[in-house]
Amino acid sequence: CEIAMAVPQQASMGGLLQEAGYKLPDPFSFEGGQVWQVAGNDSQALVVHLQPGQEVMCEPGAMLSQADGLTPEVDSGGYGLAIQRACCANESCFRMHYKNETQQPKHIVLSPTFPGKIVP
């Protein structure tokens, strides 16, 4: 008696994102100097393309994915500004910076900490 078993295929992250409605842009296909693109329909993400030497600043926890070669760094921007952001805007005291340290364009994908639409 033989038993047939179905072995599930491993799902790729790109396939799962596309099934969820995300459009995965080619990081090198942006025309006219465009540096960001909103991806997805309902729960959206922001794809930011960084040229060599450029950096992006965001709140901690906003990064969904990043290309190799981006260097993360954390700072507070000074005690006064950190306390002002924390007390008045209900944000983190800290800020994340991701810098492209390579000689090639790279990308980072950012998302809000809660589901929602991104308004450009």
N, C-alpha and C positions, 0 to 999 in steps of 0.2 A: 504494500500500500504506500503510495507516494503522496506527500503533502505538498501542495503548491503554496509558496509564500510570496507575498508581494513585498518587495523592498521599497520603502518610500524614497523618492529622490530628495536630495538635499536642496532646499530652497535657497536661492541666492538673495542677498539683501536687496539688490537692485530689482529683482523680480517681485519681492514683497512690497517694495515701495511703489512700483508701478501699479500693482494690483490695488493698492490703497489710494490711488489717484494722483500720486506724485509724478511729475514729469521730470526725468533726470536729464538736465542739460549737459551738453558737451562743454567742459570748462574752457575750451579754446574757440568756441564758435560765436562768442559775443561780438557783435558788430558795433562800430561807431563809438568805441570807448565805454560801452555799457559795463558797469562793474558789479551789478547785482541783478537778481531775478527772483521773483516770488514763484515758488513751486508748490503745486498741490491745489486742490479745490476747496475742501472744507477745513481740514487741519493743515495749515500752510507752514512752509519753511522758507527761509531767505537764503539763497545761494549767493555768496559774495566771492568775486574773483579778485585775487590780489596779484598785482604785478610784483616783480622783485623789489624788495625794500619796503613795500606797502604793509600797513597793518590795519586791523579792525579792532574796535573796542566793544565789549558787550558785558552783560551781567554774568556772574558765575552760574553755570548750569544751562546756558543757552546753546552751547555747541552740541549739534547732533553728530556731525562727522567732519573730518578734515583730511586734506591731502598730506602726504609726508612732506616734511620740510618747513612746516609752520611751527614757530617757536612760541609756546604759551608763556605769559608773564602776568603776574598779579600785582596790583598796587591799590592804594586807597585814594590817591589824588590829594592827599593832605587830610589832617584830622578834621578840620572845619567842614570841608566839603563832604567827607565820609559821614559825619554825624548829621549834616543837613540832608543828605540822600536817605539815610536810615530813618530819621525822625519825621521828615516832611514828605518824602515821596514813597516811604515804605519799600525802599530798595536795599540792596546789600551795601555794606560799607566798602566792599571791595569791587574792583573792576578787572576784567580779564582783557588782555591784549594778545592777539595772535598776529605774529609778524612773519612775512615770507622771507626767509633767509636764503632762498635758493636763487638761481639765475633764470628760472622758468616761472610762468604764471601758475598759480595754485588756487584752490578753492576751499572754502569752509561753508558748512551748512549750519545756520542758526535757526532757533525756534523759540517762541515764547514758552514760559513755564506752564502755561495752561492752553487748552485748545482754543483756537480763535483764528480770525482772519487778519492778515497783515494789510494795513492801509498804507500805500506808498505816499 
